[in-house]
């Protein structure tokens, strides 16, 4: 995705990114997210870990070990947060929610600054999540659709029809279980 967070770019929030991913056998094996305004890069390669370049240094990153939903920080879309998502986050007992642009949401979770990102939209496309999938997986977290189904790439239908759930992994099944109760 050459410009993820187009609205944030136009609004000059600084919360836009450039993403590149390499897909092999329907899975991202390399993911790079560049945050130009902060001179920051998130990078991951399957089997090699996740890293963040910031302040002139590379550092290995990982998700938090928080498993209590009431202690979790959730990040969500600045421009596309639905009423359904707001109500669901409240139902989960989440106390801290921050709106943030682009793939920075997954960067925050991967580097231990938040625990979850929830979106129920079917507007996200493969190129919106491929680099993030590799990053969160290598940082120890998890990405699925909202029903807990694994995500694959290079499909005929490029939209993620059942939203996206990104977590530190420890709270993933709890959120999926609660989401399934909504239907």
C-alpha positions as CSV (number, residue, x, y, z in Angstrom):
1,X,0.0,0.0,0.0
2,X,1.9,3.1,-1.2
3,X,-0.1,5.4,1.1
4,X,-2.0,3.9,4.0
5,X,-4.0,6.5,5.8
6,X,-4.9,8.8,2.9
7,X,-7.3,10.9,5.0
8,X,-4.6,11.4,7.6
9,X,-2.2,12.4,4.9
10,X,-4.7,14.9,3.5
11,X,-5.6,16.2,7.0
12,X,-1.8,16.5,7.9
13,X,-2.1,14.5,11.1
14,X,1.2,12.7,10.4
15,X,-0.4,9.3,10.9
16,X,0.0,7.8,7.5
17,X,2.4,5.0,6.4
18,X,3.9,3.3,3.4
19,X,3.6,-0.5,3.5
20,X,5.3,-3.3,1.6
21,X,4.8,-7.1,1.9
22,X,6.0,-10.2,0.2
23,X,3.4,-13.0,0.0
24,X,4.4,-16.7,-0.4
25,X,1.9,-19.5,-0.4
26,X,-0.9,-17.1,0.5
27,X,0.9,-15.8,3.6
28,X,3.0,-12.6,4.2
29,X,6.7,-13.6,4.8
30,X,8.1,-10.1,4.9
31,X,6.3,-7.0,6.1
32,X,7.7,-3.4,6.2
33,X,5.8,-0.4,7.4
34,X,7.4,3.1,7.1
35,X,6.2,6.1,9.1
36,X,7.8,9.0,7.2
37,X,6.8,11.8,9.5
38,X,8.5,10.1,12.5
39,X,11.4,8.5,10.6
40,X,10.3,5.2,12.0
41,X,10.2,1.8,10.3
42,X,8.5,-1.4,11.5
43,X,9.9,-4.6,9.8
44,X,9.4,-8.3,10.1
45,X,10.4,-11.5,8.3
46,X,8.8,-14.8,9.0
47,X,10.9,-16.7,11.5
48,X,13.2,-13.8,12.3
49,X,11.2,-11.6,14.6
50,X,9.8,-8.1,14.5
51,X,11.8,-4.9,14.7
52,X,11.3,-1.1,15.0
53,X,13.8,1.5,13.8
54,X,13.4,4.8,15.7
55,X,15.8,7.5,16.9
56,X,18.5,6.0,14.7
57,X,18.4,2.5,16.3
58,X,16.9,-0.9,15.5
59,X,15.2,-2.6,18.4
60,X,13.4,-6.0,18.6
61,X,9.8,-5.6,19.5
62,X,7.1,-7.8,21.0
63,X,3.5,-7.6,22.2
64,X,2.4,-7.2,25.8
65,X,1.5,-10.1,28.2
66,X,-1.7,-8.5,29.3
67,X,-4.6,-11.0,29.4
68,X,-7.2,-9.0,31.4
69,X,-9.5,-7.1,29.0
70,X,-10.2,-4.4,31.5
71,X,-6.5,-3.5,31.5
72,X,-6.1,-3.5,27.8
73,X,-5.5,-0.5,25.5
74,X,-7.5,-0.7,22.3
75,X,-6.6,1.3,19.2
76,X,-9.1,2.0,16.4
77,X,-9.7,3.9,13.3
78,X,-9.8,7.7,13.4
79,X,-12.0,7.9,10.3
80,X,-13.9,4.6,10.1
81,X,-15.0,3.7,13.6
82,X,-18.6,2.4,13.5
83,X,-21.2,2.7,16.2
84,X,-21.2,-1.2,16.3
85,X,-17.5,-1.1,17.1
86,X,-17.8,1.6,19.8
87,X,-20.6,-0.4,21.5
88,X,-18.6,-3.7,21.2
89,X,-15.5,-2.2,22.7
90,X,-17.6,-0.8,25.6
91,X,-19.2,-4.2,26.1
92,X,-15.8,-5.8,26.4
93,X,-15.1,-3.6,29.4
94,X,-12.2,-1.8,27.7
95,X,-11.3,1.4,29.6
96,X,-8.7,2.9,27.3
97,X,-9.4,3.6,23.6
98,X,-7.3,5.7,21.2
99,X,-8.1,6.6,17.7
100,X,-5.1,6.5,15.4
101,X,-4.5,6.5,11.7
102,X,-3.3,3.9,9.2
103,X,-1.3,0.7,10.0
104,X,0.2,2.5,13.0
105,X,-2.5,0.7,15.0
106,X,-0.7,-2.6,14.4
107,X,2.7,-1.0,15.0
108,X,1.4,0.1,18.4
109,X,0.3,-3.5,19.3
110,X,3.4,-5.1,17.9
111,X,5.6,-2.8,20.0
112,X,3.7,-3.3,23.2
113,X,1.9,0.0,23.3
114,X,-1.6,-1.4,22.9
115,X,-3.3,-4.8,23.0
116,X,-6.0,-4.8,20.3
117,X,-7.4,-3.4,17.1
118,X,-11.0,-4.2,16.2
119,X,-12.6,-3.4,12.9
120,X,-15.8,-4.9,11.6
121,X,-15.7,-3.1,8.2
122,X,-15.6,-5.1,5.0
123,X,-13.8,-2.2,3.2
124,X,-10.3,-3.2,4.2
125,X,-8.3,-4.9,1.4
126,X,-5.4,-7.4,1.4
127,X,-2.9,-4.6,0.8
128,X,-4.2,-2.8,3.9
129,X,-3.2,-5.7,6.1
130,X,-0.4,-7.8,4.5
131,X,2.6,-6.1,6.0
132,X,0.8,-5.8,9.4
133,X,0.0,-9.5,9.4
134,X,3.7,-10.4,9.2
135,X,4.6,-7.8,11.8
136,X,2.1,-8.8,14.4
137,X,2.8,-12.5,13.9
138,X,6.5,-12.1,14.4
139,X,5.9,-9.8,17.4
140,X,4.0,-12.7,19.1
141,X,0.5,-11.4,18.4
142,X,-2.3,-12.6,16.2
143,X,-4.5,-11.4,13.3
144,X,-7.7,-13.1,12.1
145,X,-11.1,-12.0,10.9
146,X,-13.6,-11.1,13.6
147,X,-14.8,-14.7,13.8
148,X,-11.3,-16.0,14.4
149,X,-10.7,-17.3,10.9
150,X,-7.2,-17.2,9.6
151,X,-6.5,-14.6,6.8
152,X,-4.9,-15.6,3.5
153,X,-3.7,-13.4,0.7
154,X,-3.7,-13.3,-3.2
155,X,-7.3,-14.3,-3.2
156,X,-9.9,-13.5,-5.9
157,X,-11.9,-11.4,-3.4
158,X,-9.4,-8.9,-2.0
159,X,-11.7,-7.4,0.7
160,X,-11.6,-8.8,4.2
161,X,-15.3,-9.5,4.3
162,X,-15.5,-10.2,8.0
163,X,-13.4,-7.4,9.4
164,X,-10.0,-7.7,11.1
165,X,-9.0,-8.5,14.7
166,X,-5.4,-7.8,15.8
167,X,-4.3,-8.6,19.3
168,X,-1.4,-9.5,21.5
169,X,-2.7,-13.1,21.2
170,X,-3.6,-13.5,24.8
171,X,-7.0,-11.8,24.5
172,X,-7.8,-12.9,21.0
173,X,-10.1,-15.8,21.8
174,X,-12.0,-13.8,24.4
175,X,-12.8,-11.1,21.9
176,X,-13.8,-13.6,19.2
177,X,-16.1,-15.3,21.6
178,X,-17.8,-12.1,22.6
179,X,-18.1,-11.0,19.0
180,X,-19.8,-14.3,18.0
181,X,-22.4,-13.6,20.7
182,X,-23.5,-10.4,18.8
183,X,-24.8,-12.4,15.8
